[in-house]
Amino acid sequence: MEKLLQILEDIRPDLDFSKEDKMIDNKILDSFDIISIVSEINSSFNISINVVDLRPENFNSAQAIWQLIERYR
């Protein structure tokens, strides 16, 4: 999870990802942010997130993103 939080902070240093739980619902992250996050996650965790998993509920919080990564590992 620390690695994920570092990735998120590198992409959006202005956010406290450990506290946000509605990043998509509240329009905190935009599509460019999601593309950047997915690209970094795929590279860092050696996975390939499928387009069908690019749903809001998978990116509303760091915990949701972590659960997505865990499903792929």
C-alpha positions as CSV (number, residue, x, y, z in Angstrom):
1,M,0.0,0.0,0.0
2,E,2.9,2.4,0.7
3,K,4.1,2.0,-2.9
4,L,0.6,2.8,-4.2
5,L,0.4,5.9,-1.9
6,Q,3.7,7.1,-3.3
7,I,2.6,6.7,-6.8
8,L,-0.6,8.6,-6.1
9,E,1.3,11.4,-4.3
10,D,3.7,11.7,-7.2
11,I,0.8,12.2,-9.6
12,R,-1.2,14.5,-7.4
13,P,0.9,15.9,-4.6
14,D,-1.9,18.3,-3.7
15,L,-4.1,15.5,-2.3
16,D,-4.1,13.5,0.9
17,F,-5.0,10.1,-0.6
18,S,-5.2,8.4,2.7
19,K,-8.3,10.5,3.6
20,E,-10.1,10.8,0.3
21,D,-12.9,8.3,-0.3
22,K,-14.9,9.9,-3.2
23,M,-12.2,11.0,-5.6
24,I,-14.3,10.2,-8.7
25,D,-17.7,11.0,-7.2
26,N,-16.5,14.4,-6.1
27,K,-14.6,15.0,-9.4
28,I,-11.2,15.3,-7.6
29,L,-9.6,13.0,-10.2
30,D,-10.1,13.6,-13.9
31,S,-9.6,11.2,-16.8
32,F,-6.0,12.2,-17.3
33,D,-5.2,11.5,-13.6
34,I,-6.8,8.0,-14.0
35,I,-4.8,7.3,-17.1
36,S,-1.6,8.3,-15.3
37,I,-2.4,6.3,-12.2
38,V,-3.2,3.2,-14.2
39,S,-0.1,3.5,-16.3
40,E,2.1,3.8,-13.2
41,I,0.3,1.0,-11.4
42,N,0.7,-1.3,-14.3
43,S,4.4,-0.5,-14.6
44,S,5.2,-0.6,-10.8
45,F,3.2,-3.7,-9.9
46,N,3.8,-5.6,-13.2
47,I,0.1,-6.0,-13.9
48,S,-2.2,-4.9,-16.7
49,I,-5.5,-3.4,-15.6
50,N,-8.2,-4.2,-18.1
51,V,-10.4,-1.5,-19.4
52,V,-13.5,-3.2,-17.9
53,D,-12.1,-2.4,-14.5
54,L,-11.9,1.4,-15.2
55,R,-15.0,2.0,-13.2
56,P,-15.5,4.8,-10.7
57,E,-15.9,2.5,-7.7
58,N,-12.3,1.1,-8.4
59,F,-10.8,4.6,-8.1
60,N,-12.8,6.5,-5.5
61,S,-10.2,5.8,-2.8
62,A,-6.6,4.6,-2.3
63,Q,-8.1,1.5,-0.6
64,A,-10.3,0.8,-3.6
65,I,-7.3,1.1,-6.0
66,W,-5.3,-1.2,-3.7
67,Q,-8.1,-3.8,-3.7
68,L,-8.0,-3.6,-7.6
69,I,-4.3,-4.2,-7.6
70,E,-4.7,-7.1,-5.2
71,R,-7.2,-8.8,-7.5
72,Y,-4.7,-8.6,-10.3
73,R,-1.8,-9.9,-8.3
